[in-house]
Amino acid sequence: MTGQGKAEGGSATPASARPGAGRPGGSDLHRRQRGKNIAVFLSLIALAVLIYVTSILRMGGH
């Protein structure tokens, strides 16, 4: 009965049917890293906007 079903040590889904398997960086690790990179980018943009607005308000209030 070991020859039935999915192959031993393998996956039931072929590599070509897995999402992102055909393109570089399509693994779960790469997607998580991309999400972190986007979060850091947005945080830096928010910090830059905060500093800009703060400096404009401080100069304008004088």
C-alpha positions, -999 to +999 in steps of 0.1 A: +000+000+000+030+024+000+028+030-038-007+046-037-016+082-033+012+108-032+048+098-036+068+092-005+084+124+008+068+144-020+038+167-024+005+158-039+005+191-058+029+193-088+054+222-087+038+239-117+004+241-100+017+258-068+012+296-067+043+315-075+064+284-083+071+295-119+086+329-111+117+338-092+110+349-056+076+332-055+081+312-024+064+320+009+098+332+023+101+358-005+066+370-002+070+375+036+102+394+030+086+415+004+058+424+028+084+434+054+102+455+029+070+473+019+063+479+056+097+494+062+094+516+031+060+529+042+074+536+077+103+556+063+079+576+041+057+583+070+087+595+091+099+618+063+064+633+060+062+638+098+095+655+099+086+677+069+052+687+084+068+694+118+095+716+103+069+736+082+047+741+113+076+752+134+089+777+108+054+790+100+045+796+137+073+821+142 
